Amino acid sequence: MARALSGVVSADRLTVVVNVGDDDSIYGVHVAADLDTVLYTLAGIEGPHGWGMARDTFNVMDELARRGADTSFRLGDRDLATCLRRTEAMRSGTSLAATTAELARALGVDPTVIPATNDTLRTRVQIADGTWLSFQDYFVRRQHRDEISTLEYAGAASAEPTPGLVDAIRNADAVVIAPSNPPLSIWPILAVPEVEEAVAAAPRVAAVSPLFAGKALKGPAEQVMAAMGLPPGTAGVLAAYDGLLSALFVDSADREDERLSTDRTAVIATDTRIAEVAAGRSFATVVLDTMLQ
């Protein structure tokens, strides 16, 4: 979605706010999976699976494995360089936001990419047997196979928004919530109190459903939404963002869900498959034309 919008909006008018609930310390470095995925995608160097970097090698992981390390969380060599630079900068006192800006410049990314907060905020997952897991343990090491009973966003209540983030929302022509897993990728951002307040006060807020005929193209979105007590399909996405949206864009396969429109929130069906660059630009144009008319 960020790449789609960057194709139709000038870089100085686009701010991309990114989840940090997935951040973790792995192999002694600060891994910021969502921030890096956004940076790599905007730079056009994302990996074939939607994470990591294209044409990366895994020599460090192979050598760590030979020395007995658990390498179930695999970082490519180039990806590791990003994490090493981030860790070095943050240990010297540079904020996560400033470090992200430095990495964006190095990668040639022009839009503003900022974390939801510079403070420590971590998504924690309680599974059915009562065990609490870090997000990366649940999602990567255990391949999100466990049934979730509870989520928490540790540190969110006291977290401050990244400087400039609230102003970016207040001054935005439109706020667009990307087609991500609501409880895992968007709720951690909204868990920062001032961020949710700013979004709630924004006059034009759109979300893009991550579901296609009730199912996600990848990942456990529908299972996690159900575990959080949300209804299936489009109704669940609407409930996930209750009170925030002026429009929800759903895929053409869910056109019948336009009947769920209310006086406050219009449900709009169109082609939301935006993996290809050209399709993304076309969709971004539809979103902005609709929101700004």
C-alpha positions in Angstrom: 0.0 0.0 0.0 2.9 2.4 0.8 4.4 1.6 -2.6 1.1 2.1 -4.3 0.5 5.5 -2.7 4.1 6.5 -3.5 3.3 6.0 -7.1 0.6 8.7 -7.1 1.6 11.0 -4.3 4.7 13.2 -4.2 7.2 12.0 -1.6 6.9 15.2 0.5 3.2 14.6 1.0 3.4 10.9 2.0 4.1 9.7 5.6 4.1 6.0 6.3 3.6 5.1 9.9 4.9 1.6 10.8 4.2 -0.9 13.5 7.0 -1.6 16.0 5.3 -4.3 18.0 7.2 -7.0 16.0 10.6 -5.6 16.9 12.9 -7.9 18.8 16.5 -8.5 19.8 17.8 -11.4 17.8 21.4 -12.5 17.4 22.2 -9.4 19.5 20.8 -6.9 17.0 17.6 -4.8 16.9 15.4 -6.4 14.3 12.6 -4.1 13.1 10.8 -6.4 10.7 7.9 -4.2 9.6 10.1 -1.1 9.2 12.6 -2.9 7.1 9.9 -4.5 5.0 8.4 -1.1 4.2 11.9 0.4 3.5 12.9 -2.5 1.2 9.6 -2.4 -0.6 9.7 1.3 -1.2 13.3 0.9 -2.4 12.3 -1.9 -4.8 14.6 -4.5 -3.2 12.2 -6.5 -1.2 12.6 -10.3 -1.1 10.5 -12.7 -3.1 8.5 -13.8 0.0 7.6 -10.2 0.9 10.3 -9.9 3.6 14.0 -9.5 3.6 16.0 -8.3 0.6 16.1 -9.6 -2.9 19.1 -11.8 -3.9 20.3 -12.0 -0.3 22.7 -14.6 0.9 22.7 -16.4 4.2 26.4 -17.0 4.9 26.2 -15.7 8.5 23.2 -17.9 9.3 24.9 -20.9 7.9 28.0 -20.2 10.0 26.0 -19.6 13.1 24.2 -22.9 12.6 27.5 -24.7 12.3 28.4 -23.3 15.7 25.2 -24.6 17.2 23.0 -21.5 17.1 19.3 -21.7 16.7 18.8 -20.1 13.3 15.1 -20.7 12.8 14.8 -16.9 12.5 16.8 -16.3 9.4 18.3 -13.0 8.5 20.1 -12.6 5.2 23.5 -11.1 5.1 22.4 -7.8 3.6 19.4 -7.7 5.9 21.7 -8.2 8.9 23.8 -5.2 7.8 20.7 -3.1 8.2 20.1 -4.5 11.7 23.7 -4.0 12.7 23.7 -0.4 11.6 20.4 0.2 13.5 21.7 -1.4 16.6 25.0 0.6 16.5 23.1 3.9 16.0 20.6 3.2 18.8 23.3 2.2 21.2 25.0 5.5 20.6 21.7 7.3 21.6 20.1 7.8 18.2 16.3 7.3 18.3 14.6 4.6 16.2 12.9 7.3 14.1 16.2 9.0 13.3 17.9 5.7 12.6 15.1 4.8 10.2 15.4 8.1 8.4 19.2 7.4 8.0 18.5 4.0 6.6 15.8 5.4 4.3 18.3 7.9 2.9 20.9 5.2 2.3 18.4 3.1 0.5 17.1 6.0 -1.6 13.6 6.0 -0.1 12.0 9.4 -0.4 8.7 9.3 1.5 8.8 9.8 5.2 8.8 6.4 7.0 8.5 6.6 10.8 7.9 4.1 13.6 4.7 4.5 15.6 6.8 5.3 18.6 10.5 5.5 19.7 9.6 3.8 22.9 9.6 0.1 23.6 6.3 -1.4 22.5 6.1 -5.1 22.0 3.2 -7.4 20.8 2.9 -10.4 23.1 0.8 -13.5 22.2 -0.8 -15.8 24.7 -1.6 -19.1 23.2 -4.3 -21.6 24.1 -2.2 -23.4 26.8 -1.6 -20.1 28.6 2.0 -19.7 27.4 3.1 -16.1 26.5 5.2 -15.7 23.4 7.0 -12.8 21.8 5.6 -12.0 18.4 8.5 -13.4 16.5 8.4 -16.7 18.5 4.7 -17.0 17.6 4.9 -15.8 14.0 8.3 -17.0 12.7 9.7 -19.6 14.9 6.4 -21.4 15.5 5.0 -20.4 12.1 1.8 -18.9 13.6 0.4 -22.5 14.1 -0.7 -21.9 17.7 -4.3 -20.9 18.6 -4.3 -17.4 20.1 -6.2 -16.7 23.3 -5.0 -13.1 24.1 -2.9 -10.3 22.6 -1.2 -7.5 24.5 0.8 -4.5 23.4 3.3 -4.2 26.2 4.5 -0.6 26.8 1.8 0.9 24.6 -0.1 2.7 27.3 2.9 4.8 28.3 4.4 5.1 24.8 4.7 8.5 23.2 4.1 8.9 19.4 7.1 9.6 17.4 7.6 13.4 17.1 5.8 14.7 14.1 3.5 11.7 13.8 0.4 13.2 15.3 0.8 16.4 13.3 1.2 14.3 10.1 -2.2 12.7 10.9 -3.9 16.0 11.8 -2.6 17.7 8.6 -3.2 14.8 6.2 -5.7 15.1 3.4 -6.5 11.4 4.1 -5.4 8.7 6.4 -5.2 5.2 4.7 -4.9 2.1 6.8 -3.1 -0.6 4.8 -4.5 -4.1 4.2 -2.6 -5.6 7.1 -3.7 -8.0 9.8 -5.7 -5.7 12.1 -4.8 -7.2 15.5 -1.2 -8.0 14.7 -0.1 -5.1 12.6 -2.5 -2.1 13.0 -3.8 -2.4 16.5 -0.2 -2.1 18.0 0.0 1.3 16.2 -3.4 2.4 17.5 -2.5 1.2 21.0 -0.4 4.3 21.3 -3.1 6.5 22.9 -2.3 9.8 21.1 -2.2 8.0 17.7 -5.6 6.5 18.1 -7.0 9.8 19.2 -5.5 11.6 16.2 -6.9 8.9 13.8 -10.3 9.1 15.5 -10.4 12.9 15.0 -9.3 12.8 11.3 -12.2 13.6 8.9 -11.2 11.2 6.2 -9.9 7.7 7.2 -10.0 4.8 4.8 -9.0 1.2 5.5 -8.3 -1.5 3.0 -9.5 -5.0 3.9 -6.9 -7.7 4.0 -9.5 -10.3 3.2 -10.7 -11.8 -0.1 -14.0 -13.7 0.1 -13.3 -13.8 3.9 -9.7 -15.2 3.6 -6.3 -13.6 3.7 -4.0 -14.2 0.7 -1.3 -15.1 3.3 -0.9 -15.1 7.0 -3.4 -15.9 9.8 -5.5 -12.7 9.6 -8.9 -14.4 9.7 -7.9 -16.8 12.5 -6.5 -14.0 14.6 -9.5 -11.8 14.1 -11.8 -14.7 15.1 -9.6 -15.3 18.2 -10.1 -11.6 19.1 -13.9 -12.0 19.0 -14.4 -10.3 15.6 -17.0 -11.5 13.2 -15.9 -13.2 10.0 -15.2 -11.3 6.7 -15.9 -7.7 6.1 -18.0 -7.3 9.2 -14.9 -8.2 11.2 -12.7 -5.6 9.5 -15.4 -3.0 10.2 -15.5 -4.1 13.8 -11.7 -4.0 14.1 -11.8 -0.3 13.2 -15.1 0.6 14.8 -15.7 4.3 15.0 -12.6 5.2 12.9 -13.5 4.8 9.3 -15.2 6.9 6.7 -14.6 4.3 4.0 -13.6 0.6 3.8 -12.3 -0.7 0.5 -13.0 -4.4 -0.1 -12.1 -6.6 -3.0 -14.5 -7.1 -5.9 -15.1 -10.6 -4.7 -16.8 -9.1 -1.7 -19.0 -6.7 -3.6 -22.1 -7.9 -1.8 -20.6 -6.5 1.4 -21.3 -3.0 0.2 -24.7 -3.5 1.9 -22.8 -3.1 5.2 -22.3 0.6 4.5 -23.6 2.9 7.1 -24.1 6.7 7.3 -20.6 7.0 8.7 -18.7 4.3 6.8 -19.0 3.5 3.1 -18.0 0.0 2.0 -16.6 0.2 -1.5 -15.8 -2.8 -3.6 -13.0 -2.6 -6.2 -9.9 -4.6 -7.2 -7.7 -4.6 -4.2 -5.0 -7.0 -5.4 -2.1 -4.6 -5.5 1.0 -6.8 -5.5 1.9 -5.6 -9.0 3.1 -2.0 -9.2 0.7 -0.9 -11.9 -2.3 -2.4 -10.1 -1.2 -0.7 -6.9 -1.0 2.7 -8.6 -4.5 2.2 -10.1 -5.9 1.2 -6.7 -4.2 4.1 -4.9 -5.8 6.5 -7.5 -9.2 5.1 -6.8 -8.7 5.4 -3.0 -7.6 9.0 -3.2 -10.1 10.1 -5.7 -12.8 8.6 -3.5 -11.5 10.1 -0.3 -10.8 13.6 -1.6 -13.8 14.2 -3.8 
